[in-house]
Amino acid sequence: MKRLILSFVIPVSIIAVFLGMTDVACWGADASDPMSLLNLGLQKSGSSDQISVVLQIFLLLTVLSLAPAILITLTSFTRIVIVLSLLRRAMGTMQSPPNQILIGLSLFLTIFIMTPVWTEVNQKAIQPYMEEKISNQEALDAATIPLRKFMIRQTREKDIALFVDIAGVKRPRDADDVPMTVLIPSFIISELKTAFQIGMLLYVPFLVIDMVVASVLLSMGMMMLPPIMVSLPFKLMLFVLADGWYLIIGSVVKSFG
C-alpha cells in the first residue's frame, strides 16, 4: 500500500501543479482520495495512517536532498576522486582527463565497491520495511550495520580516539560501540589521509622525470624552455608502457578489501 501511494501521489501532484489543474482548497475535501494526503490547507486531515504516509514522503524527499553528501562522505568516493585528481596533477596534463570523466569514473567505481554493502542493506532493511515486516527504526538500525562494518574497516583507531576525546564520550568497548557521530568524521579523515598517501606515491616517478628533464635542459643552456613541455611526453610514455590505469585503478579498488 505504501509503495502504491508513493508511486501514484507524487507524479500526479507534480503534473497537476504544473498544468494548473489543481485546487489547493479542495485537496483536503475527500479523505479517501489519495490526493488528500498532500493537504496544504488548515482543515483537518484524514486518519493517523495518512498523516504517517505524508511524513514519510517528506522524510524521503529530505533524504534524497542529502544523497550527494551521503554518497561523497560515507562511501569510497572520496578516496577515489582525490587519487585520480592527484594523478592528473602529477602527470601535468592540466584538464585531461576532464573533471566530468574523473567524477564519472569515481562514481562507477564507488558503485562497484559499495555494491555488496548496498545489497546487504536492501536485503536486511529496505525489503523487509517495504513488506511491512519491520518498523522504521528497525529498518534504520539494520541499514546502518553493513555501512558501519565498511567504515570501521577503513578507519584508523587513532582517528576514532581523536573524535572520542573531542566529544568527551565514554571510550567504546569495541567497534560496534562506536557512535555514528564519531565514526563518520573519523572515517572521512582516514579516507583523506589514505588518499594523500597514495597520491604521494604517484607523484614520485613523475617528479623524478621532471627533475631529470630540468637538469638536462639546464645543462644544455635551454633555460627559457619550460621543462613541462619536454617532460610531458615522457610521462605519458611511461604511464602507457606501465599500463598505468590498470595498476592504479586495481590498487585503489583493492585497497578497500
C-alpha positions in Angstrom: 0.0 0.0 0.0 2.9 2.4 0.9 4.6 1.7 -2.4 1.4 2.3 -4.4 0.8 5.6 -2.7 4.4 6.8 -3.2 4.3 5.8 -6.9 1.0 7.5 -7.5 0.7 10.6 -5.4 4.0 12.3 -6.2 3.8 12.1 -10.0 0.2 13.1 -10.2 0.7 16.0 -7.8 3.6 17.4 -9.7 1.8 17.1 -13.1 -1.3 18.7 -11.7 0.6 21.6 -10.2 2.4 22.4 -13.4 -0.7 22.2 -15.5 -2.6 24.4 -13.2 -5.4 21.9 -12.8 -5.4 21.5 -9.0 -7.4 23.4 -6.5 -5.5 23.6 -3.3 -8.6 24.4 -1.3 -10.2 21.1 -2.2 -7.2 18.8 -1.5 -8.5 18.0 2.0 -12.1 17.6 1.0 -12.1 13.9 0.5 -10.1 11.8 2.9 -10.4 8.7 0.8 -8.8 10.5 -2.2 -5.0 9.8 -2.4 -4.6 13.5 -3.4 -5.9 14.5 0.0 -2.6 13.2 1.5 -0.9 16.3 0.3 -3.2 18.7 2.1 -1.8 22.2 2.2 -4.8 23.8 3.9 -5.6 24.3 7.5 -8.5 22.0 7.6 -8.3 18.7 9.5 -6.7 15.8 7.5 -7.6 12.2 7.5 -6.6 9.4 9.7 -3.2 8.9 11.5 -2.1 6.4 8.9 -2.5 9.1 6.2 -0.5 11.6 8.3 2.2 9.0 8.7 2.4 8.5 4.9 2.7 12.2 4.4 5.5 12.4 6.9 7.3 9.5 5.2 7.1 11.3 1.9 8.7 14.4 3.3 11.3 12.3 5.0 12.1 10.6 1.8 12.5 14.0 0.0 14.8 15.1 2.8 17.0 12.1 2.4 17.1 12.5 -1.3 18.3 16.1 -0.9 21.2 14.8 1.3 22.0 11.9 -1.0 25.0 13.7 -2.7 26.6 14.4 0.7 26.0 10.9 1.8 27.5 9.5 -1.4 30.6 11.6 -1.0 31.3 11.2 2.7 30.1 7.7 3.6 31.4 5.7 0.6 34.7 5.1 -1.2 34.1 8.1 -3.5 36.3 10.5 -1.5 39.4 8.4 -1.8 39.0 7.5 -5.5 38.3 11.1 -6.7 41.2 12.5 -4.7 43.6 9.9 -6.0 42.6 10.5 -9.6 42.8 14.2 -9.2 46.3 14.0 -7.8 47.3 11.6 -10.6 46.3 14.2 -13.2 48.2 16.9 -11.4 51.3 14.7 -11.1 51.2 14.0 -14.8 50.8 17.7 -15.6 48.1 17.1 -18.2 46.1 20.1 -17.0 42.4 19.3 -17.7 42.9 15.9 -19.3 41.0 13.8 -18.4 38.3 16.4 -17.7 36.5 16.7 -14.4 33.4 15.0 -15.8 35.4 11.9 -16.7 37.1 11.7 -13.4 33.9 12.2 -11.4 32.0 9.7 -13.6 34.8 7.1 -13.2 34.9 7.7 -9.5 31.1 7.3 -9.3 31.0 4.0 -11.1 34.0 2.6 -9.1 32.1 3.7 -6.0 29.1 1.7 -7.1 31.3 -1.3 -7.9 32.9 -1.2 -4.5 29.8 -0.4 -2.5 27.5 -3.0 -4.2 28.0 -5.7 -1.5 27.1 -3.1 1.2 24.1 -1.8 -0.7 22.9 -5.4 -1.4 23.0 -6.3 2.2 21.2 -3.0 3.2 18.5 -3.8 0.6 18.0 -7.4 1.8 18.1 -6.7 5.5 16.4 -3.3 5.8 14.7 -1.9 2.7 12.9 -5.0 1.5 11.6 -6.1 5.0 10.4 -2.5 5.5 8.6 -2.3 2.2 6.9 -5.6 3.1 5.9 -4.1 6.5 7.8 -6.7 8.4 9.9 -4.2 10.5 9.3 -0.7 11.7 11.1 2.5 10.6 13.5 2.4 13.5 14.3 -1.3 13.0 14.9 -0.7 9.3 17.3 2.2 10.1 19.2 0.1 12.6 19.5 -2.7 10.1 20.7 -0.4 7.3 23.5 1.1 9.4 25.1 -2.3 10.3 26.6 -3.0 6.8 27.7 0.6 6.4 29.2 0.6 9.8 31.2 -2.5 9.0 32.6 -1.0 5.8 33.6 2.3 7.6 35.2 0.5 10.5 37.5 -1.5 8.2 38.7 1.7 6.6 39.0 3.9 9.7 42.1 4.1 11.8 41.8 3.7 15.6 43.8 6.9 16.1 41.2 8.9 14.3 38.4 7.3 16.3 40.2 8.0 19.5 40.7 11.7 18.4 36.9 12.3 18.0 36.1 10.3 21.1 38.3 12.5 23.1 36.9 15.7 21.4 33.3 14.6 22.0 34.0 13.6 25.6 32.1 10.4 25.3 32.9 7.1 27.1 35.6 5.1 25.4 33.9 2.4 23.2 34.4 -1.2 24.3 34.5 -2.5 20.7 33.8 -1.4 17.1 30.1 -1.9 17.5 30.0 0.5 20.4 31.4 3.5 18.4 28.6 6.1 17.9 27.9 7.1 14.3 28.6 10.8 15.2 32.1 9.7 16.0 32.6 7.1 13.3 31.6 9.3 10.3 34.2 12.2 10.8 36.8 9.6 11.7 36.1 7.7 8.5 36.3 10.9 6.4 39.7 12.0 7.7 41.0 8.4 7.4 40.0 8.4 3.8 41.7 11.8 3.2 44.9 10.5 4.8 44.9 7.3 2.7 44.1 9.2 -0.5 47.0 11.6 0.1 49.4 8.7 0.9 48.5 7.1 -2.4 48.8 10.4 -4.2 52.3 10.9 -2.7 53.5 7.6 -4.1 52.0 8.5 -7.5 54.0 11.8 -7.5 57.4 10.2 -7.0 58.1 8.7 -10.5 56.7 11.8 -12.3 58.8 14.1 -10.1 61.9 12.1 -11.0 61.2 12.6 -14.7 60.7 16.4 -14.1 63.9 16.7 -12.2 65.9 14.8 -14.9 64.4 16.8 -17.7 65.0 20.1 -15.9 68.7 19.1 -15.2 69.3 18.2 -18.8 67.8 21.4 -20.2 69.7 23.5 -17.7 73.0 21.7 -18.6 72.2 22.4 -22.3 71.6 26.1 -21.6 68.0 25.9 -22.6 66.7 27.8 -19.6 63.9 29.5 -21.5 62.3 26.2 -22.5 59.6 25.1 -19.9 60.6 21.6 -18.6 56.9 20.6 -18.6 56.8 20.8 -22.4 59.6 18.2 -22.7 58.8 16.0 -19.7 55.1 15.6 -20.5 55.6 13.2 -23.5 58.0 11.1 -21.4 55.5 11.0 -18.5 52.7 9.8 -20.9 55.0 7.3 -22.5 56.0 5.9 -19.1 52.3 5.8 -17.9 51.2 4.0 -21.1 54.1 1.5 -21.1 53.5 0.7 -17.5 49.7 0.3 -18.1 49.1 2.9 -15.5 45.3 2.9 -15.5 45.2 -0.8 -14.8 47.7 -0.6 -12.0 46.2 2.5 -10.3 42.6 1.5 -10.5 43.4 -2.0 -9.4 45.4 -0.8 -6.5 42.7 1.7 -5.4 39.9 -0.8 -5.6 41.9 -3.5 -3.8 42.8 -1.0 -1.0 39.2 -1.3 0.2 39.5 -5.1 0.6 
